[in-house]
Every structure is written in C-alpha cells, then in structure tokens.
Amino acid sequence: MSKIEILNEVKTFLARKHGHFIAGKSYVDEHEARIDIINPATEECIATVADGSEASVALAAQSAHESFKNVWSKITPYERSLKLNKLADLVEANADELAQLETLSAGKLITIAQHLEVAQTIIFLRHFASCATKIEGKTIQPSLPSMQGEQYTAFTVRQPIGVVAGIVPWNFSLMIGAWKIGSALSTGCTIVVKPSEFTTLSVLRLAELAIEAGIPEGVINVVTGLGKTGQYLIDSPLIKKVSFTGSVSTGIRIGQQAMQNDLKRVSLELGGKNAAALLSDVNIDEILPVLIQSTFVHQGQVCAAPERIFVHQSKYDEFVAKASAVLASMPMGSPLDASNVFGPLSNKPHYEKVKHYLNLAREKGQIISGGEAVEGTGYFVKPALIKVDDCKDPLFIEETFGPLISVIPFEDEDSLVTMMNDSRFGLAASVWSNDMSKVFRLIPQIDAGSVWINMHTFLDPAVPFGGMKASGIGREFSDAYIDDYTELKSVMIRF
Ligand code: NAD
C-alpha cells in the first residue's frame, strides 16, 4: 500500500460551500437545492454543489455575454493566446491538487489523474493557445462581369460565434472542460461550462485559476447542477452555441432543443461501441499489454475505448486464455494507492448500469472471466471478458461504458468489416496487424471518426477527433474545431 496523503489545499477546497462561478467569483444562491459529491471508492460525501436554477443560469449567461461584447472579442488573438498559456502554467503549478480532486470525485486512479488527465489538460490548453493566432479567412476573385470598368474582390473572415455553453460528462471533467474552454477562448468566444453533477469540483477550481491567469471575469463561468440546468442554458437566448460531450440519448435531446431555439449551433461528441480487430498475423503477447491498458484505462469509462473485440479465428482461443489471465491479475483497490491499476466505477447509477449488463451476460452463461461486483464499500467490479455469438447480442450493441469487453471470432476481412460496421455508433476503431496492405485496405471501409493501427484510445491535440453516425456531429482539436466556434462572413467589394 502506498496511499497518497490528501493535500491541505484539497481539504480546504472540499470544506467550502461551493457556488456557481459567475463574473469571476463564487455565487451562492441559498434557495437552490444541493447535490452531494460522492467519493465512489468510499461512498462518503466529500462536498456539496448547487443544483443551478434558471435564475443562476441567466446570471452566468449575462456575465459571459457582457464579457464577450466588451472585453474578450476586443482583445488581440496574441493576448488570448498568452492568457490560455498562463492558465496552462497554473494548471501545471496546481497539478497535484487538481489530480486529487478528480480522484476523490471520479474514482480515477491517482496515476491516471496526474499523468493523463492533468498532463493532457496542460497540453491541450497550450494547443488551443497556439491556435488563437492562426484563425484565417481567404481572398476570392469573383467572376462578376464588369460593365463599366469596375472591379470586384471578396474575402472571408471567421468571427467568434459569441457565448458558448460547454456541457461536460463525468469521466474526464477537467480535461473535457478544458477542451471546451480552450476551443471557445482561442476563437474569441466566452463560455458557460456545466460540468457533470457527479464530478463538478475540478472545473470549479479551473475557473478560479483562470482569474489568477488574468483571464477577465465573465469570460469563463461555471454553473453546476443536473441535466435541467443544462436545459436552461440551451434555452438562454444569450447562448449562441452548445458544445456537448456525453451520451447519445442526451445528445439527441440537446440537438433537438438547440434546433428549436432558432437553429442554435450545436456540436455533439457522443458515445461509442468501439471495435478492435485483431488480424491473423497478430502477436498476442506483444499487443496484449497495450490493448488491455487502452481498454481498461479509467475502468473502461472512456468514450473511445474498445468494447467489441474481433479476433481472427486462428488466434481466438489464445487471446481468450491470455486476456483472462491478465484481467485476473490486475491489482484493484483505492484509487489513491499508486500501486493499483484498477479502481472503482465513478458513480452509483453507472455502477448499477454496469452490473445490469454483467447480470445479463451471467444469466446467459457468457462471462469468460471476471465481472463480479466486489462486496463492501465502493463501486468496484472486476474487469470482465464476455463471449458473444452474434452481433445482435445486446452486449454487442449497447454502449456499457464500463470494464467489460465482448469478444467474437471472425473468418475473413469481408465479414469483419460487416460486423464492425453493424452498429449505430461510429466513434473509434482499431486494427492490430503488421500486414500493412490488409490494414490500408480496411481503413477506408471502417465507419469511425478515428481509426488507430496497433494502438487504441490515444488522443492528440493535433489530430481531429469526433464521431460518425450516432457518435456525434463536428470535430474537436487540430484546427478542425475552429469552424464550429466561428461564423464565416463573406465580404464583397466593388471598386
Ligand atoms: P450524460 O449524457 O448523462 O450527461 C452529460 C452531461 O449532460 C452532464 O453534465 C449532464 O448533467 C448533462 N445533461 C443531462 N441531461 C441533459 C439535458 N437534457 N440537457 C442538457 N444537459 C444535460 O453523459 P455522462 O453519463 O455524463 O457521460 C458518459 C457518456 O459520455 C458516454 O456515453 C460516453 O461515451 C460519452 N463521452 C463521449 C466523449 C466524446 O468525446 N465523444 C467523451 C467522454 C464521454
């Protein structure tokens, strides 16, 4: 056991009465109901946050609107870039505190919180900072006929869309919150973030650091609360765009609500039922450590992680035997203990959902290994390997977002592609093989926004990310996000 000590600043932060973060400071409305933030490893309430009312949302939207009009849209791209970089510096300086907040509220292993979530938050903020000075339009030569010697020219400009609502899920609150903040601020927009009701704290702390970084008050606001708070945000006439990351069902509702609000712009980063395909030449011993790590990072609660594993029939038995052995040997326990590689699920409703899928599999005798809920305190279940016989099995269709992978053999590449694409989702997929001519023939046939080769679940700020089919609308990162946060204005000139 090497459990880390909770920092004094974390204890002090948890003990506060948390409000929303509006116009640069905490705003507490004593009439609002409170939501308990539960540590999923201990089931203890570590803090409470407000369930934001329509009135609080209106204040936050107003603050973001005024900052957009009077301050943020007026400063130079270079200044926006400097301030985002300064925020990244402060995330770095406060990395341990932010990591502990994530671990305590999301059950994320402290090593993952430090080396993945907080570290990536810094890298992504710096990427968005670098994009601020690279937002461009183009010049166009129109073909209009000249009657009396007049000439024409045209150009396009990208203008910030205004106030963005960033609605964030519970699995990587800080990092996904920073994706929304970085995208908005780099393009000259201001933002109201609504973090998940389960993991609200790190985003509240990030908003405080933004003030310390010199980002003017009102540029970043945070309203806390349940789904209803998110709905108030979408309905606010001051919100010009909704950037949502979460489940498909919520995403579809949000898309409909945004359309009903005079076609409010919306981008949706939704769930997946991602496939990993292991071709016949694969060396199971070589790939297994990488595949297992990519699959079970944060207990499999990662939108891009693989849930459907297709193994060439010649390697199926070997894969099942070796993967079962690895899963059974994963040390599980407190996420504050750096020697563990598996922690609890992040919240009770999700724990119940995952147990439901495991019970379905158990009743039908499909569990090959693992899958038991651990007796005692905390939302712990053992990682599971499940066999499925055909692609119509619910375990092969529905996103579980948990530590269970379903495995099926395949005979040839044609049937592989048919099975991989037999899904409403299209977020991510991977192919594992050194036979590059097969790999390059497969890549264009796979319905997924991201395809990894001999790797899975790796996101990089320079590489666009987003889903096909029901996995979403729009792309994040690279410079692909810029179109979604700006309006394209065409200017034509006669001279
Ligand atoms: P969720 O859809 O339940 O909630 C996401 C957020 O939306 C929360 O803040 C929630 O309070 C809010 N919300 C809920 N109902 C709302 C409504 N009607 N209007 C406005 N806001 C509402 O998702 P979750 O359980 O928090 O997260 C897990 C899901 O997120 C999984 O499906 C996962 O695949 C997906 N996800 C996708 C990505 C991606 O980049 N594609 C990344 C992480 C997670």
Boltz pocket constraint, residues with backbone or C-beta under 6 A from the ligand:
constraints:
  - pocket:
      binder: B
      contacts: [[A, 167], [A, 168], [A, 169], [A, 170], [A, 171], [A, 172], [A, 194], [A, 195], [A, 196], [A, 197], [A, 225], [A, 226], [A, 227], [A, 228], [A, 229], [A, 230], [A, 231], [A, 245], [A, 246], [A, 247], [A, 248], [A, 250], [A, 251], [A, 253], [A, 254], [A, 269], [A, 270], [A, 271], [A, 272], [A, 302], [A, 303], [A, 304], [A, 399], [A, 401], [A, 427], [A, 467], [A, 471], [A, 472]]
      max_distance: 6.0
